[in-house]
Amino acid sequence: MTASECQAPPTLVAVELVSVDKAVVADAPSILGLRQALEEWLESKGVEQWGRGEVSLSDVVQQVAKGEWRVVRGSDGLQAALRLLWSDEPVWQQQNAFAAYVHGLMVHRAHAGYGVGAALLRWAEGQARQAGAPSLRLDCVESNARLRAFYAALGFEEVGRRDFDGPWFSAVLLEKQLT
């Protein structure tokens, strides 16, 4: 066991109490920084999920300005983030419908393994239910078996596949029915 594996748990002890805030433009550099750190970490592990440099600061600023990003802040900075959308025609195409769509779910590595990602998805599910959405949807790279298993354990079912032209990897479309 390495020293980093022996570290005490992060400040998030009761992940059900995670406070999810609407991101503000000042959060955009931290959101992008978290994304870039995770891109690098994924690449170092040989995991295809996000292409490095695929998202710019301008992209994140625009998404924050549209109210799409939610963040979890802690005493040590940004702990986690996700985008919550109500339509996703570019990815879901003909299957696009009114639903809650999660993109860019990210947990800082110092907080990974403590249920923060699952807590954020439960939060998104609650938002979807409040909005009357019949389902919570997301996608992940087809070759990422570990992430697919994580989503399956949280009640998501694979309902399709999407191939992309350009730099994106083939994706599996996942859905959790809420009604």
N, C-alpha and C positions, 0 to 999 in steps of 0.2 A: 504494500500500500504506500502510495506517495504522500508527501507532506500535504499537498493540495487536497488529497482525498480525506485527510484527517482534520481538516479545518472545521471549526464550529459552524453550526448552521447560520445562515445569514439572518438579518434582523427580522425577516418575515417568518414568524413562528406559526401563526394561525392564518393560513392562506385564504380561508373563507372571509377574513376581514380585510382582504386586499382592497384598497381604495383606488378606484379607476377614475381618472380625471380626463376631461377633454383636453387634448393638447393645444398649446398656444404656439404662435409662430416662434417664440423664443426656444421652444422645445425641438424645433426642426434639426439643428445641428447635432443634438444628442441622439435623436431618433436615427439620423443618418449614421452617426458614429457607432451606434449599437448595431445597425445593419452591416456596416463595413467590418466590424469586429467579428460578427457571426459569419459573414461571407468568408473571411480569412480562416476562421476556425473550421467551418465546414470543408473548405478546400483542403486544409491540413489533414483532415480525417478521410479524405477521398469521397466525400458525400456530395452528390449532385443535388442541389436544391436551388440556390440562387447564383447567378453569374456575377462575378465581381464587377463592380462599377455599373451595374444595370440600372441603379436608381441614383439620381442626382439630388443635390440640395434643393435645387429649383423644383424638382418633382415633389419632394417632401413638403416644402413650403406651400406649394399649391394645394396639396392634399390636406394639410393642416388648415389652410384658409377655408377649405370646403367643409371642415368639421369632420373629416374622416378618421383622424388618428385619436386613439385613446392611450393613455400612459399610466404606468404605476411608478410613482416616485418613492424613494427611500432616502434615508440619511446619507447614503453613499451615492446618490444620483439616480439616474433612470434605471429601474430594475426590469421593466418589461414594457412592451407596446404592441398594439395591433391596429389595423385599419378595419373599420366597420362600414360596409356599404349596403345599400338596399336594392341594388341591381348590379349585374356583372355580365353584360352582354359580350364584352371582348373575350372572356374565358368560357362562359357557359353557352354562348351563341343561341341556338334554337331552344335550348333548355332554360334560357334566362326567364325568370319569373320573379314576382315579388317574394323576397326572402331576405334574411340577413346573411351577408357574405363576409367572411373573415379573410383578410389578407395580411401578410407580413407579421404574423404572430412571432414575437421575439422575446426571449427571456435572457437577460444578461447571464453569462456563464457562472458568475458567482452566486446566482440564485437558482440555477438549474437543478432539477431533481427534488425540489421541495413543493411541487404541486402548483407553482405559480401559473404555468401555462394552462393547466386544467382549470384553475380558478378563473382565469381570464375567459376561457371558453364558456364556463358556466355563467359568467357575467354577460357575455355576448348572447347566450341563450335567453337570459332574463330580459335583455333589451329586445330581442326578437319577439318574445311572448308579449311584452308590453305593447309592441307595435302591431300585434296581430299577425305577424308573419308565420306561415305554416311550417317553416323549416329554417335551419341554420346550415349554411353551405360553406365549403372551403375546398381548396385543391392543394395537391402537393405533387412533387415530382414522382413519376411512376416508379423510378428505381429506388426510392427512399423507403425501403421496407420497414425500417424502425419507426419512422414517422407515421406511416400508414397503420401500423399496429397500435401506436399511441392513440390515433383518432378512432380506430375501431373499438378500443377499450373504453372510449368515452361515448360510444353509441352511434358513431357515424358509420354509414354504409356507403360503399363504393357504388356510384350510380352511372358512371360514364368515364370517358377518356377523352383527352383533347391533345391533338398534335398542333404544334405551332410552327409557323414559318419564321425564321430568324433565330435570335439568340436563346429563346426559351427552350427548356426541356419539355418532353411530353409529360402531361399531367394526368393524374387520376382525380376525378370529380367526386367529392364526398358530401353526404347530406345526412342531417339528423332531423327526423320528423318531430315536430313539436305538438301537433294536434292529434 
